[in-house]
Amino acid sequence: GPGGLYREDEVEARVAAAVAALEGQVAEAEEQLTDLLVCLGQEEQKVALLSEALMARGIDVDAMLASIQPEQEA
């Protein structure tokens, strides 16, 4: 339009397109988060099962797991 300004309908169309793009990105991020949470749950189950097996053999699992904590915090 005059003076380099956009018409109201052009602005609304651009805003709607930007909102749609962001909604798509949010949906994709939520899907990825869900996938990660599923994987985390599976890993927690593995740790629980292996911990039980090690404890049954007299191994101090808590000490073993505590030894990896500083690596994760670094």
C-alpha positions in Angstrom: 0.0 0.0 0.0 1.0 3.6 0.1 4.0 4.5 2.2 5.0 0.9 2.4 2.2 0.0 4.7 0.3 -3.3 4.3 -3.4 -3.6 4.0 -5.2 -4.9 7.0 -6.2 -8.1 5.2 -2.5 -8.7 4.2 -1.4 -8.2 7.8 -4.1 -10.6 9.0 -3.1 -13.2 6.5 0.6 -12.9 7.5 -0.3 -13.2 11.2 -2.6 -16.2 10.5 0.2 -17.9 8.6 2.7 -17.2 11.3 0.3 -18.5 14.0 -0.3 -21.7 11.9 3.4 -22.2 11.5 4.0 -21.8 15.3 1.1 -24.2 16.1 2.8 -26.8 13.8 6.1 -26.3 15.5 4.4 -26.7 19.0 2.6 -29.8 17.9 5.9 -31.3 16.6 7.7 -30.4 19.8 4.9 -31.9 21.9 5.2 -35.1 19.8 9.0 -35.2 20.4 8.5 -34.7 24.1 6.0 -37.5 24.3 8.5 -39.8 22.5 11.2 -38.8 24.9 9.0 -39.4 27.9 8.1 -42.9 26.6 11.8 -43.7 26.1 12.6 -42.3 29.6 9.9 -44.6 31.1 11.4 -47.6 29.3 14.9 -46.7 30.6 13.5 -46.4 34.1 11.9 -49.8 33.8 15.3 -51.3 32.7 17.1 -49.6 35.6 14.5 -51.0 38.1 14.7 -54.5 36.7 18.5 -54.5 36.6 18.7 -53.0 40.1 16.5 -55.7 41.5 18.7 -58.4 39.8 21.9 -56.8 41.2 20.5 -56.4 44.7 19.5 -60.1 44.7 23.1 -60.8 44.1 24.2 -58.6 47.1 25.5 -55.7 45.0 25.0 -52.2 46.5 23.0 -50.6 43.7 22.5 -47.2 45.5 26.3 -46.8 45.8 26.7 -47.8 42.2 24.1 -45.3 41.0 25.5 -42.6 43.3 28.8 -42.9 41.6 27.4 -41.6 38.3 25.6 -38.6 39.7 28.6 -36.2 39.5 29.0 -37.0 35.8 25.4 -36.0 35.1 25.7 -32.7 37.1 28.8 -31.6 35.3 
